[in-house]
Amino acid sequence: MAAAGLGLTYTLVKDRIALEEAKRRAKAADVVLSSIDAQPQESEELTALLQPRFPDLITVFEGLDADGRRAGYAFVLKSKGYNFITLAVGVDVEGRVTGIKAVTNEETPGLGAVALDSKEYLEKFRGKGPEPLTLKVDVDAWTGATFTSKGITNGVNMALRMWKALQEGGEG
């Protein structure tokens, strides 16, 4: 009986949960594209194009400038730190990181979660690319949160590979 009640409750709230998750992704895309004054527009077409090669991709936003021209992308993706992280990674048309924002994370409070909340730490990735980054070479690891630092770096590298795939596919 309890299972049936839980199932009914989930059925009633699942659309609202999906809507709230979509709002968090869109807000994160806005944050990571703000440094280039680009407005995010979610692209089902680009998402469908990239997901077969990048199964950890959740969605792609095109960042459009005031004239409606593409200024960059925000890739919302899953990466593995100590646990799972959902990141939005902004990349401009030149393949440079414009920003990183954690959408959700399951990292350890007081350790990995602190790195993901640190604007100062995430800012160290900005301007890097289009070549893949190496942790402890291009960007230092957060003390006490090496797994989280690896997860962030892996997420950034995935975004840079997706940017490159779009350039090679004529989408850039």
N, C-alpha and C positions, 0 to 999 in steps of 0.2 A: 504494500500500500504506500509506503514512504517513497519507494522508487517511482511509482506512478505520479505521486505528488510533485516530486522533483522534476520528472519529465515534463509535466504540465507547466510548472513554473518556468523551466528553461524555454519551452516553446513560446511562452508569453513574453519573455524578455530577450530572446536571442536577436531579434531585429534591432532592439535598442542598444544591445551590447555591440553589434556590428557597426551601428551608426556612431557610437562613441569612439570606437577604435578608428574609424575612418576620419573622424574629427581630429584625433590625436596625430594621425599620420599627416593630415593636411597642415596642421599647425606646425609640426616639426619641419615639413617641407618649406613652409613660409620662413621659418627661422634660418634654415641652412642656405636659403637663396637671398636672404635680406641684404647680405653684404654686396651683392651685385644688383640690387634694386630690381629683382625679377619676381614676378607673380607666378606662383605654381598653378599649373593646370594638369590634373591627373590624366594620364594617357593610357587607356586600355590597350591601344594598338602597340605602343612601345613595350608595355608590360608583357603582352602576348608574344611579341617578337623575341624578347630576352629570356623569359622564364624557361624555355626548353634547355638553354645552355646554363642558366643560373637559377637552379631550383629554390635557392634561399631568397630570391627576390620576391618581395610582396607586391610592390607597385612602383611605377615611375611617374614622376611629375616633370613636365617640361616647364622650365622657368622662362617666362616671356618678359621682355623689356617693355617700356612704355609704348613703343611702336609696334608691339606684337611680334617682334623677332625673338628667336630662341637665343637666350643668354646663357643657358646652362640646364642642368638636370638636378633633380633630387631623387636619389634612389633610396627607397625604404626597403630594408633587408634584414634578415636574421643572421646573426653571427654567434659564435660560441666563445665565450670568455670562460669564467669558472662555471657559469651556467649560461642560459641563453639571453641574448640582448637583441632588441629590435632597434636598429639605428636608421636615421635619415642622414644621408651623406650627400652634400651638395657638390657638384662638379661644374665648373664653367666650360665654355666652348673650347677653351685651350687645354682642358684636361687638368686643371688645378682645383684642389679642394677649396670650396667656399665656406664650408661649415659642417659641423657634426652635431647632431642632437639625438639623445637617447629617447626613443618613443616609449619603450618599456624595458625593464631589465629584471633579472632574477639574481643579480649579483649580491654578494655578501654585504649587508649593511655595515657601514663603518670602514669598509675596505674598497672592494670593487665598485660599489655603488657611489662612493665618494668620487672616484675618478670620473665616472660617467656624469656626475653632477658638476664637475669642475670646469667652468667655462675657460679658465686659464689653461688647464691641461688640454682640453679639446682644441683650443685655439692654436696649439703647437702644430697641428696637422694642416692648418689653413695655408694655402699657397703651395702645398706640396703636390707633386704629380707632374706630368702624367705617368712617369715611371713608377712602378710599384715601390712601396716603402718597406724598409727593414727596421724592425723594432730594435732599439739600442744603437742604431746607426743614424737613421733619419729623424727619429723621435725617441726620446727616453721613455722607459717604462715608469709607471706610477709606482712609487715605493710601496711594497706590501700588496700590490694588485697586478702582478705580472700577467696572470691569466686574463684579466680584464683588459689590460693594455694590448695583449696579443689579439683578443677578440675585436677591439676597436681597430687595430691595424689591419687585421684580416678583412673586416668590413669595409674599410677605406680601400684596400686593394681590390676587393670585389667590385666596388663602385667604379674604380679606375679601369678595371677590365671591361665592365659593361660600357663605359664611355668609349673605350677603344673599339669594342664590338660595334657600337653605333656608327663610329667614324668609318670603319671598314665596310659597313653595310650601306653606306651612303646616306644614313640618317643624320649625319652631323653637319 
